[in-house]
Amino acid sequence: MKLPKWAFLVMGLVLWIEQGSAWGQFNKGPSYAVDPQPRSVVLADFNGDGKVDMAVATWGGNSVDILLGNGDGTFQNSVSYPTIGERPWQVITGDFRNIGILDLVVATGYGSTVSLLLGNGDGTFQPATLIKAGLHPVTVAAADLNLDGNLDLLVGNHTDGTLDVYFGNGDGTFQNPVTYSLGPVPDVASFLLPRWIAVADFNNDGIPDVAVVNGGSNNVSVLLGKGNGVLGPPRFWAVGNTPVGLAAADLRQNGKIDLITADNNSDSVSVLLGNGDGTFQPRAPYAVGSKPQNVVAGDLSGNGILDLAVTNQDSDSVTVLMGVGNGTFQSGTSYPAGAFPENPAIGNIRDGSTLDLVVPDYNSSTVQVLFNAFNPTRPRSER
């Protein structure tokens, strides 16, 4: 049998290498001007039209910018909403009033405040209101920790080395925080420098747990939930040097949640495979670009296996690592992504099943769109 040059006969099986395959490859799309020094982006439908919009936290603009999506991968001009407190770092979204309308929460890294912007359901937002936090809150997350049907708020305080939990009342207000130390003893807490929060069920008991990556101590703190909103004491898992980004995902599709960190001073990501009981295996490092900032997981190749995308600040790129399906990854491929890319988002911005990337570029004050070249509607023979 004469095989094409892109096919190989191995142990009686024909292995096809699809030349020019676009699976998981990315093309540079449009970029959009936002307020100065964007740091993070979240994708969601803010006006209920079925199209994905974006919200961007801008460090230098002291604002969160809203760009409504057109459904074809393009976005309208940004509209800016001031935050309370300076240096917005991370923005998240959630329905904190249980009315089917998305709100925004923004961590402002300078000062001790978090901003809440209630949504109007049409893509606009009410003026920010203040939530008091610890010292230098830089990361936020939302989850129903006490299983009462209301979203709660988690805030990581960079300088305090603490995690604040605010139980939601279901009407856009929150109770006074319960504070957890992320370190074993108070005198080292200030050296933890928490940078990113991930919430998932790490021990398969149906209760949300919390992981926080600590840039100053080169580890991840994992606090297991008890179902009443109380978190257990932190346990620590070593990662690379100066981890600043974190993602949680079932990389092996075995019902066990794994952790991935972006290790800024190791030029790598660390993959910690979960054991399903709240513990993790030792890190497996994968090389990426220079000064990785954060990592997101998603099926970028359309094969049902989760892949990783990592923003690299000093190499102005995004590195994509294709998953094998057993928790390991192929060598990364890097794509240009503007100037000093920060915390990215992954989502379906073109009303199809293909996942694209949206990257805030700190130094150019723009948000860069990277289109996934994979087209699931195209016949396999044409890919």
Stockholm file with secondary structure:
# STOCKHOLM 1.0

chainA/1-383         MKLPKWAFLVMGLVLWIEQGSAWGQFNKGPSYAVDPQPRSVVLADFNGDGKVDMAVATWGGNSVDILLGNGDGTFQNSVSYPTIGERPWQVITGDFRNIGILDLVVATGYGSTVSLLLGNGDGTFQPATLIKAGLHPVTVAAADLNLDGNLDLLVGNHTDGTLDVYFGNGDGTFQNPVTYSLGPVPDVASFLLPRWIAVADFNNDGIPDVAVVNGGSNNVSVLLGKGNGVLGPPRFWAVGNTPVGLAAADLRQNGKIDLITADNNSDSVSVLLGNGDGTFQPRAPYAVGSKPQNVVAGDLSGNGILDLAVTNQDSDSVTVLMGVGNGTFQSGTSYPAGAFPENPAIGNIRDGSTLDLVVPDYNSSTVQVLFNAFNPTRPRSER
#=GR chainA/1-383 SS CCCCTTEEEETTEEEECCTTCCTTCEEEEEEEECSSSEEEEEEECSSSSSSCEEEEEETTTTEEEEECBCSSSCBCCCEEEECSSEEEEEEEEECTTSSSCCEEEEEEEETTEEEEECBCSSSCBCCCEEEECSSSEEEEEEECTTCSSSCEEEEEETTTTEEEEECBCSSSCBCCCEEEESSSSHHHHTTTCEEEEEEECSSSSSSCEEEEEETTTTEEEEECBCSSSCBCCCEEEECSSSEEEEEEECTTSSSCCEEEEEETTTTEEEEECBCSSSCBCCCEEEECSSSEEEEEEECSSSSSCCEEEEEETTTTEEEEECBCSSSCBCCCEEEECSSSBCBCEEECCSSSSCCEEEEEETTTTEEEEEEECCCTTSCGGGC
#=GC SS_cons         CCCCTTEEEETTEEEECCTTCCTTCEEEEEEEECSSSEEEEEEECSSSSSSCEEEEEETTTTEEEEECBCSSSCBCCCEEEECSSEEEEEEEEECTTSSSCCEEEEEEEETTEEEEECBCSSSCBCCCEEEECSSSEEEEEEECTTCSSSCEEEEEETTTTEEEEECBCSSSCBCCCEEEESSSSHHHHTTTCEEEEEEECSSSSSSCEEEEEETTTTEEEEECBCSSSCBCCCEEEECSSSEEEEEEECTTSSSCCEEEEEETTTTEEEEECBCSSSCBCCCEEEECSSSEEEEEEECSSSSSCCEEEEEETTTTEEEEECBCSSSCBCCCEEEECSSSBCBCEEECCSSSSCCEEEEEETTTTEEEEEEECCCTTSCGGGC
//
